[in-house]
Amino acid sequence: MSRPRRLVVLRHGETDSNARGIWQGQLDHELSERGHAQARAAAQALVALQPSRVVASDLLRAQVTGRDVAQACGVPITLDERLREIHAGDWQGLTGAEVRERYPEDAERLLSGEDFVRGGHGESVADVAERSRAAVSEVVASMAPGECVVLATHGVTGRTLVVDLVGLDQQQAWLALGGLRNCHWALLEEGRAGWRVVEWNVGAPPDATAAESVIA
């Protein structure tokens, strides 16, 4: 029996803004020293899945993470801006505490899983689902039987994309699923009825990232 097609949805390594609890959104931040170490460790762990290529967000934190994976696996990498993190509008550059202080009503809406445009002029989860799914649909259409592709992306985008691929409700998933930690991933396999999650929030052993921020 042939191996199913697989997708690895990988969140980038830690940045200094992650460590400080800052909403990065589409601000372009480099990995921290710890983030680089996480990316290298994740890359070595993902070699076992034998990916054939990496497709990464063009934001530096995901791009560099993806390049480490591609180099470790000896495969090509392409960049796609549609895999960028959610645009958080006026929240970008603010800590979670600052968002709660300045936008208390929106903070409550966020906790309830309600979908809305972040930061007044950013994106909603629905917006992210639409653009990221368009990118991944192109990847899937080009995949050969048994192929495995790594998608190096971001916390909100990664969760949104996985939920969309398996057909779950975004609001319920926002409330029920823990966010992807830095350099952790979801593994999806294609079955007769479509894609399904077989692993969630997996990281390179030993797992030393339990306390990491899940803020975008």
Secondary structure as the mmCIF struct_conf table of DSSP 4:
data_model
#
loop_
_struct_conf.conf_type_id
_struct_conf.id
_struct_conf.beg_label_comp_id
_struct_conf.beg_label_asym_id
_struct_conf.beg_label_seq_id
_struct_conf.end_label_comp_id
_struct_conf.end_label_asym_id
_struct_conf.end_label_seq_id
HELX_LH_PP_P HELX_LH_PP_P1 SER A 2 ARG A 5
STRN STRN1 ARG A 6 ARG A 11
HELX_LH_PP_P HELX_LH_PP_P2 HIS A 12 GLU A 14
STRN STRN2 THR A 15 THR A 15
HELX_RH_AL_P HELX_RH_AL_P1 ASP A 16 ALA A 19
TURN_TY1_P TURN_TY1_P1 ARG A 20 GLY A 21
STRN STRN3 ILE A 22 ILE A 22
TURN_TY1_P TURN_TY1_P2 GLY A 25 GLN A 26
STRN STRN4 LEU A 31 LEU A 31
HELX_RH_AL_P HELX_RH_AL_P2 GLU A 33 LEU A 46
HELX_RH_3T_P HELX_RH_3T_P1 VAL A 47 LEU A 49
BEND BEND1 SER A 52 SER A 52
STRN STRN5 ARG A 53 ALA A 56
BEND BEND2 ASP A 58 LEU A 59
HELX_RH_AL_P HELX_RH_AL_P3 LEU A 60 CYS A 73
TURN_TY1_P TURN_TY1_P3 GLY A 74 GLY A 74
STRN STRN6 ILE A 77 LEU A 79
HELX_RH_3T_P HELX_RH_3T_P2 GLU A 81 LEU A 83
HELX_LH_PP_P HELX_LH_PP_P3 ARG A 84 HIS A 87
HELX_RH_3T_P HELX_RH_3T_P3 GLY A 89 TRP A 91
TURN_TY1_P TURN_TY1_P4 GLN A 92 GLY A 93
STRN STRN7 THR A 95 THR A 95
HELX_RH_AL_P HELX_RH_AL_P4 GLY A 96 ARG A 102
HELX_RH_AL_P HELX_RH_AL_P5 PRO A 104 LEU A 111
TURN_TY1_P TURN_TY1_P5 SER A 112 GLY A 113
TURN_TY1_P TURN_TY1_P6 ARG A 118 HIS A 121
BEND BEND3 GLY A 122 GLY A 122
HELX_RH_AL_P HELX_RH_AL_P6 VAL A 125 SER A 142
HELX_LH_PP_P HELX_LH_PP_P4 MET A 143 ALA A 144
TURN_TY1_P TURN_TY1_P7 PRO A 145 GLY A 146
STRN STRN8 CYS A 148 THR A 153
HELX_RH_AL_P HELX_RH_AL_P7 GLY A 155 VAL A 166
TURN_TY1_P TURN_TY1_P8 GLY A 167 GLY A 167
HELX_RH_AL_P HELX_RH_AL_P8 GLN A 170 ALA A 176
BEND BEND4 LEU A 177 LEU A 177
HELX_LH_PP_P HELX_LH_PP_P5 GLY A 178 ARG A 181
TURN_TY1_P TURN_TY1_P9 ASN A 182 CYS A 183
STRN STRN9 TRP A 185 GLY A 191
TURN_TY1_P TURN_TY1_P10 ARG A 192 ALA A 193
STRN STRN10 GLY A 194 VAL A 202
HELX_LH_PP_P HELX_LH_PP_P6 ALA A 204 ALA A 204
BEND BEND5 PRO A 205 PRO A 206
TURN_TY1_P TURN_TY1_P11 ALA A 210 ALA A 211
#
